[in-house]
Every structure is written in C-alpha cells, then in structure tokens.
Amino acid sequence: MVDGNIWGRGTLDDKGSLVGICASVERFLARNFVPAQDVCLSFGCNEEVSGSAAVLAVEELKRQGVEPWFVLDEGGAIASEAFPGVAAPIGVIGVTEKGVTSVELRVEGRGGHASTPAKMGPTARIARAITRIDRSPMPASVPAPTVELFRRMGSHAPLALRPIMKNAGRAKPLLTRALLAAGPEPAAMTRTTFAITTLSGAPALNVIAATAKAGVNIRIMVGDTVAGVLEHVRKTVNDDQVHIDVVEQNEPSPISPMDEAFELIESTITELFPDAVPSPYVMMAATDSRFFTAICPRVYRFAPFRMTKAQRESIHSYDEHLGVDAFLDGVRWYGRLIERLPA
C-alpha cells in the first residue's frame, strides 16, 4: 500500500471483490448476524484461463437443487469518466455479457526456400483472410440495456447531447451512428467484434511457411449467435483453402430482468454512492457468471468500487491499483446488500 492505494496485479480484477466480500462476511460472522436469506459464496480459481471451476460449482449446485434468487459477480463499477461530457459517475450493473468465441484460421502449404516463393502462399493467404475480416464488420445496433444506460445518463450529459440520450429509445439509429464514430470502446457497445490476436508462420526469415495460422477472438453481441457469426466469418473469408477451426464458443448471456433483485442492487448503490447514476449495461468482457445463468435468471455483474478511466485501463496492464477508501466503501456496500436482503 502506497499513497492511499493498494497496488498490484488483480486489485481491480478481481482480488478486490474477493477480499471485500470475505471481509464483509467475516464482520457478520463475528457478531452472529443471520441474513434473511442464505448467502452462498462461490469463488472460481481459473476464470481467466477459461477453466472449469465455475462450471463444476454450477453442477454441484444443480445436484443439490439450489436455485439462487439472484447471482452477483464481478463486472461493472462506480465508473467516473464513463462517457465524454458526463460528470457524474455511473454505477454500471451488467445485466448481460457478450458471448466469447475464438476461431483459428489455418492454411497449409508445401513450404520451401524463400528464394523461390509461389504466389499466394500460406502466409499471404492468411493475411488476405485477416484483412477481409477486418474490413467486414457485422451490422451494428443498440440493445435494450444500452438504450436504458444512455437514457439514464441523459440528464447528466452536455446540453447538445441530452435530447439524443434522454430519448435513446426513439433515436436508436442516431445513437448507433454516434457510438460507432466515438472510438473503439463505444463502438464495441453496438456490435459483435473481431480481434486478430495470435499469428504464426515460418520459423525463419529464409523459410516459406508450410502452415500459417491466425487466432481471432470474437465477442458476440446480444442478439447475434455463434452460428450466425461463424457463417459471417466463412462468407467473409470466402476461401476454401483457409480452414476455420473453432477453439471455443459461448453464446451471449440472457438479459437479466430489472425487477426486485436488480432494484436491490440499484438502491444499495444509491445509498452508498449517492452521487452515482445506477444503470444496466452490456458487459463487454466475459465472467464466470455466464455459467450461473443455467440455474438462475437473475445474474448481475457489479463490483462496488470507484474506478477512474485510467484505473479501468490498467486492468490486465500496468499500474493496477485500488484506493483504500474505495475498497472500504466496497466492503460496506457488500455488507448493506446482505443486510437488505428481503425475507
């Protein structure tokens, strides 16, 4: 801890929530507090590597016949600088998340010496496939949680943007175009995205690749499907010599209702963070919570910590840190959520 902050990899994603939950529960145990409903704690150990811990936990809960009233996992936060011109922090509650699907593009060839290259060898063919995917985005649209997010931010937006944002439901085409023009992060709120990640080819500079590969990480928007996305990739690549191997596939999560469970989370945010605007949103990243949708229709993604834009950008990067005061507020938030559970 330095300068009022807890520094280290994972303080925001997701050790802060883990320790905050445990600290809150330990306080209740120390005074023999009994909540109005049973509270189950489930901590996965390998979510970042697509491990099986959460899957096994859900299987065990199914075996025991446990059907949670609602599930809360990592996800949104009390996000400042969430949208240009909006001064108020937004307490974003993930009511769904994009599906994660990964494919590997692969081209096989003879290989050989670099002094006698053939036209359109494996590496060039892979490069063409990548370029075609990069130039062919899927159709954009704004799902219902995003519409509600912008409607709620409308009162806090610059005057010029208020009419669009407060009437987001009636101005969806205009809102979609605005998000597409605002940069990669806002644009990702409107469509399925394709990120070219891993690449491999020849093992040496003077060798023609016998096999060239490219990994594509796909985040599937609510409303799209794995089957539809894979068909889009096949049609876009349009090359029988490019093999498309599916590495993993997950559909987008169902949209959780904004009923009494959501309202409990929402009102607890308002109580502990009165300056924040609580709102639903579509989570861009993947969490273990997607597996819990098999046993519960109310799955929400929220971490009760204040985070600046710089802090959010530090996740999975350098200088990741969580303020001590922000951490303690988070501990209190978890405690109030448990205290306020209805019978």
C-alpha positions as CSV (number, residue, x, y, z in Angstrom):
1,M,0.0,0.0,0.0
2,V,1.4,3.4,-1.1
3,D,-0.1,6.8,-1.1
4,G,-3.5,5.6,-0.1
5,N,-3.7,3.0,-2.8
6,I,-3.4,-0.8,-2.9
7,W,-1.2,-1.6,-5.8
8,G,-0.8,-4.9,-7.6
9,R,-2.0,-7.1,-10.4
10,G,-5.6,-8.1,-9.8
11,T,-6.5,-5.4,-7.2
12,L,-9.4,-4.4,-9.5
13,D,-9.8,-7.7,-11.4
14,D,-10.7,-9.4,-9.2
15,K,-8.9,-9.7,-5.8
16,G,-10.5,-6.5,-4.6
17,S,-14.0,-8.0,-4.8
18,L,-12.8,-11.4,-3.4
19,V,-11.3,-9.8,-0.3
20,G,-14.1,-7.2,0.0
21,I,-16.8,-10.0,0.1
22,C,-14.8,-12.0,2.7
23,A,-14.2,-9.0,4.9
24,S,-17.8,-8.1,4.9
25,V,-19.0,-11.7,5.7
26,E,-16.4,-12.0,8.4
27,R,-17.8,-9.0,10.1
28,F,-21.3,-10.6,10.1
29,L,-19.9,-13.9,11.5
30,A,-18.2,-12.0,14.3
31,R,-21.5,-10.7,15.6
32,N,-23.6,-13.8,14.7
33,F,-25.7,-11.9,12.2
34,V,-28.2,-14.1,10.3
35,P,-29.3,-12.8,6.9
36,A,-32.9,-13.0,5.7
37,Q,-31.8,-15.5,3.0
38,D,-29.0,-18.0,2.7
39,V,-25.9,-16.4,1.1
40,C,-23.6,-18.7,-0.9
41,L,-20.0,-17.7,-1.7
42,S,-18.5,-19.2,-4.8
43,F,-15.0,-18.2,-5.8
44,G,-13.6,-19.5,-9.1
45,C,-9.9,-20.1,-9.4
46,N,-9.3,-20.2,-13.1
47,E,-11.8,-17.9,-14.9
48,E,-9.0,-16.0,-16.7
49,V,-7.9,-19.2,-18.5
50,S,-11.4,-20.4,-19.3
51,G,-11.2,-23.0,-16.5
52,S,-13.8,-25.4,-15.2
53,A,-14.2,-24.2,-11.6
54,A,-17.4,-22.2,-12.1
55,V,-18.8,-25.0,-14.4
56,L,-18.2,-27.6,-11.6
57,A,-19.7,-25.2,-9.0
58,V,-22.9,-24.9,-11.0
59,E,-23.1,-28.6,-11.5
60,E,-22.8,-29.1,-7.7
61,L,-25.5,-26.5,-7.0
62,K,-27.7,-28.3,-9.5
63,R,-27.1,-31.6,-7.9
64,Q,-28.1,-30.1,-4.5
65,G,-31.2,-28.5,-6.0
66,V,-30.0,-24.9,-5.2
67,E,-31.7,-22.2,-7.2
68,P,-30.4,-18.7,-6.2
69,W,-32.7,-15.8,-6.1
70,F,-30.0,-13.8,-7.8
71,V,-26.3,-14.1,-8.6
72,L,-23.8,-11.3,-8.3
73,D,-20.4,-11.5,-9.9
74,E,-17.6,-9.1,-11.0
75,G,-18.3,-6.7,-13.8
76,G,-19.4,-3.1,-13.7
77,A,-18.2,-0.5,-11.1
78,I,-18.7,3.1,-10.0
79,A,-17.2,4.4,-13.2
80,S,-16.1,8.0,-13.5
81,E,-15.3,9.5,-16.9
82,A,-17.6,6.9,-18.4
83,F,-18.8,9.0,-21.3
84,P,-17.5,12.3,-22.7
85,G,-19.1,15.2,-21.0
86,V,-20.9,13.2,-18.3
87,A,-19.5,14.4,-15.0
88,A,-21.5,12.0,-12.7
89,P,-20.0,8.6,-12.1
90,I,-22.1,5.8,-13.5
91,G,-22.9,2.7,-11.4
92,V,-23.0,0.2,-14.2
93,I,-24.6,-3.1,-13.5
94,G,-24.1,-5.8,-16.1
95,V,-27.4,-7.4,-16.9
96,T,-25.9,-9.5,-19.7
97,E,-22.5,-10.1,-21.3
98,K,-21.2,-10.7,-24.8
99,G,-20.5,-14.3,-25.8
100,V,-16.9,-15.3,-26.3
101,T,-15.9,-17.4,-29.3
102,S,-12.5,-18.0,-30.7
103,V,-11.5,-19.4,-34.0
104,E,-8.2,-20.3,-35.6
105,L,-7.6,-19.6,-39.3
106,R,-5.2,-22.1,-40.8
107,V,-3.6,-22.5,-44.2
108,E,-1.5,-25.5,-45.2
109,G,1.1,-25.4,-48.0
110,R,4.3,-27.0,-49.2
111,G,6.6,-24.5,-47.7
112,G,10.2,-24.4,-49.1
113,H,13.0,-21.9,-49.5
114,A,12.3,-18.2,-49.5
115,S,14.3,-17.8,-52.8
116,T,11.5,-19.4,-54.8
117,P,8.2,-18.1,-53.5
118,A,4.9,-19.1,-55.1
119,K,2.0,-16.7,-55.4
120,M,-0.5,-16.6,-52.6
121,G,1.4,-18.9,-50.2
122,P,0.0,-19.8,-46.7
123,T,1.1,-16.6,-45.1
124,A,-0.2,-14.3,-47.8
125,R,-3.5,-16.2,-47.9
126,I,-3.8,-15.9,-44.1
127,A,-3.1,-12.2,-44.4
128,R,-5.8,-11.8,-47.0
129,A,-8.3,-13.6,-44.8
130,I,-7.4,-11.3,-41.9
131,T,-7.9,-8.2,-44.0
132,R,-11.2,-9.4,-45.2
133,I,-12.5,-10.0,-41.7
134,D,-11.1,-6.6,-40.5
135,R,-12.9,-4.8,-43.3
136,S,-16.3,-6.6,-42.9
137,P,-17.9,-5.8,-39.5
138,M,-21.2,-7.2,-38.6
139,P,-24.3,-5.0,-38.6
140,A,-24.5,-2.5,-35.6
141,S,-27.4,-2.0,-33.3
142,V,-28.1,-0.8,-29.8
143,P,-29.6,-3.4,-27.4
144,A,-32.1,-2.6,-24.7
145,P,-29.7,-2.3,-21.8
146,T,-27.6,0.2,-23.7
147,V,-30.6,2.2,-24.6
148,E,-31.5,2.4,-20.9
149,L,-27.9,3.3,-19.9
150,F,-27.9,6.3,-22.2
151,R,-31.4,7.3,-21.2
152,R,-30.3,7.4,-17.6
153,M,-27.1,9.3,-18.4
154,G,-29.1,11.9,-20.4
155,S,-29.9,14.2,-17.5
156,H,-26.1,14.5,-16.8
157,A,-25.0,14.9,-20.4
158,P,-24.0,18.1,-22.2
159,L,-27.0,20.1,-23.4
160,A,-26.3,19.3,-27.0
161,L,-26.5,15.5,-26.3
162,R,-29.4,15.4,-23.9
163,P,-32.2,15.2,-26.5
164,I,-30.5,12.1,-28.1
165,M,-29.6,10.4,-24.9
166,K,-32.8,11.0,-23.0
167,N,-34.8,9.8,-26.0
168,A,-32.4,7.0,-26.8
169,G,-35.3,4.5,-27.4
170,R,-36.7,6.7,-30.2
171,A,-33.3,7.7,-31.6
172,K,-31.6,4.3,-31.8
173,P,-30.2,4.7,-35.4
174,L,-28.7,8.1,-34.5
175,L,-27.3,6.7,-31.2
176,T,-25.8,3.8,-33.0
177,R,-24.0,6.0,-35.5
178,A,-22.8,8.3,-32.7
179,L,-21.3,5.3,-30.8
180,L,-19.6,3.9,-33.9
181,A,-18.0,7.3,-34.5
182,A,-16.8,7.8,-30.9
183,G,-14.0,5.3,-31.0
184,P,-13.3,1.5,-30.4
185,E,-14.7,1.3,-26.9
186,P,-18.1,2.9,-27.6
187,A,-18.3,1.1,-31.0
188,A,-17.9,-2.2,-29.2
189,M,-21.2,-1.4,-27.4
190,T,-23.1,-1.7,-30.7
191,R,-21.9,-4.9,-32.5
192,T,-20.0,-8.2,-32.5
193,T,-16.3,-7.5,-32.6
194,F,-13.4,-9.5,-34.2
195,A,-9.9,-9.1,-32.8
196,I,-7.0,-10.7,-34.6
197,T,-4.7,-11.9,-31.8
198,T,-2.3,-14.8,-32.3
199,L,-0.2,-15.1,-35.5
200,S,2.3,-17.8,-36.6
201,G,4.1,-18.6,-39.9
202,A,7.6,-19.7,-40.9
203,P,10.2,-20.5,-38.2
204,A,12.9,-18.5,-40.0
205,L,13.3,-15.5,-42.3
206,N,14.5,-17.6,-45.2
207,V,11.8,-20.2,-45.0
208,I,8.4,-20.2,-46.6
209,A,5.7,-21.2,-44.1
210,A,4.2,-24.7,-44.6
211,T,1.5,-23.7,-42.1
212,A,0.3,-20.2,-41.3
213,K,-2.2,-19.5,-38.5
214,A,-4.1,-16.6,-37.1
215,G,-6.3,-16.5,-34.0
216,V,-9.5,-14.5,-33.9
217,N,-11.2,-13.6,-30.7
218,I,-14.9,-12.8,-31.2
219,R,-17.1,-11.0,-28.7
220,I,-20.7,-11.8,-29.8
221,M,-23.3,-9.1,-29.3
222,V,-26.6,-9.7,-27.6
223,G,-29.0,-10.6,-30.5
224,D,-26.3,-12.4,-32.5
225,T,-25.5,-16.1,-32.3
226,V,-22.4,-18.3,-32.6
227,A,-23.8,-20.0,-35.7
228,G,-24.5,-16.6,-37.4
229,V,-21.1,-15.3,-36.5
230,L,-19.3,-18.3,-37.8
231,E,-21.3,-18.1,-41.0
232,H,-20.3,-14.5,-41.3
233,V,-16.6,-15.5,-41.0
234,R,-16.9,-18.2,-43.6
235,K,-18.6,-15.9,-46.1
236,T,-16.2,-13.1,-45.4
237,V,-13.0,-15.2,-45.8
238,N,-14.5,-16.8,-48.9
239,D,-11.5,-19.2,-49.4
240,D,-11.8,-22.9,-49.3
241,Q,-8.0,-23.2,-48.5
242,V,-8.5,-21.3,-45.3
243,H,-9.5,-23.8,-42.6
244,I,-11.6,-22.3,-39.8
245,D,-11.2,-24.2,-36.6
246,V,-13.5,-23.3,-33.6
247,V,-11.4,-23.2,-30.4
248,E,-14.2,-22.2,-28.0
249,Q,-17.8,-21.0,-28.4
250,N,-20.2,-19.3,-26.0
251,E,-23.5,-17.6,-26.8
252,P,-24.2,-14.1,-25.3
253,S,-25.8,-14.4,-21.9
254,P,-29.5,-13.9,-21.4
255,I,-30.6,-10.4,-20.4
256,S,-31.4,-10.5,-16.7
257,P,-34.6,-8.7,-15.6
258,M,-34.7,-5.3,-14.0
259,D,-37.1,-6.5,-11.2
260,E,-36.8,-6.5,-7.4
261,A,-33.3,-8.1,-7.4
262,F,-31.9,-5.5,-9.8
263,E,-33.7,-2.8,-7.7
264,L,-32.0,-4.1,-4.6
265,I,-28.6,-3.7,-6.2
266,E,-29.6,-0.3,-7.6
267,S,-30.9,1.1,-4.4
268,T,-27.8,-0.1,-2.5
269,I,-25.6,1.7,-5.0
270,T,-27.7,4.9,-4.4
271,E,-27.4,4.5,-0.6
272,L,-23.6,4.1,-0.5
273,F,-22.7,6.1,-3.6
274,P,-25.3,8.9,-3.7
275,D,-23.5,10.8,-6.5
276,A,-23.6,7.9,-8.9
277,V,-26.2,7.1,-11.5
278,P,-27.0,3.3,-11.3
279,S,-27.8,1.8,-14.7
280,P,-27.8,-1.5,-16.6
281,Y,-25.3,-2.2,-19.3
282,V,-24.0,-4.9,-21.6
283,M,-20.7,-6.2,-20.3
284,M,-18.0,-6.4,-23.0
285,A,-15.8,-9.0,-21.2
286,A,-16.6,-12.5,-20.0
287,T,-17.1,-13.6,-16.4
288,D,-17.9,-16.9,-14.7
289,S,-21.4,-15.6,-14.1
290,R,-22.4,-16.8,-17.6
291,F,-22.4,-20.3,-16.3
292,F,-24.8,-19.4,-13.5
293,T,-27.5,-18.4,-15.9
294,A,-28.2,-22.2,-16.1
295,I,-29.6,-22.1,-12.6
296,C,-30.8,-18.5,-12.1
297,P,-32.5,-16.0,-14.4
298,R,-31.2,-13.0,-12.4
299,V,-27.4,-12.7,-12.9
300,Y,-25.8,-9.4,-12.4
301,R,-22.2,-8.1,-12.7
302,F,-21.1,-5.3,-10.5
303,A,-18.1,-4.5,-8.3
304,P,-18.7,-1.7,-5.7
305,F,-15.5,0.2,-6.2
306,R,-15.0,3.7,-7.6
307,M,-12.8,3.5,-10.7
308,T,-11.4,6.2,-12.9
309,K,-10.9,5.7,-16.6
310,A,-7.1,5.3,-16.0
311,Q,-7.8,2.6,-13.4
312,R,-10.1,0.7,-15.8
313,E,-7.5,0.9,-18.5
314,S,-4.9,-0.6,-16.0
315,I,-6.8,-3.9,-15.8
316,H,-4.7,-6.6,-17.3
317,S,-2.0,-4.0,-17.8
318,Y,0.4,-2.0,-15.6
319,D,-0.2,0.3,-12.6
320,E,-3.4,-1.6,-11.5
321,H,-4.5,-0.2,-8.1
322,L,-7.5,0.3,-5.9
323,G,-7.9,3.2,-3.4
324,V,-8.0,2.2,0.2
325,D,-11.1,4.4,0.8
326,A,-12.7,2.9,-2.3
327,F,-12.0,-0.6,-1.0
328,L,-13.6,0.2,2.4
329,D,-16.6,1.6,0.6
330,G,-16.9,-1.6,-1.3
331,V,-16.8,-3.7,1.9
332,R,-19.6,-1.6,3.3
333,W,-21.6,-1.9,0.1
334,Y,-21.4,-5.7,0.2
335,G,-22.5,-5.6,3.9
336,R,-25.5,-3.4,3.2
337,L,-26.5,-5.6,0.3
338,I,-26.6,-8.6,2.6
339,E,-28.4,-6.7,5.4
340,R,-31.1,-5.5,3.0
341,L,-31.9,-9.0,1.5
342,P,-35.7,-9.5,1.8
343,A,-37.1,-12.5,3.5
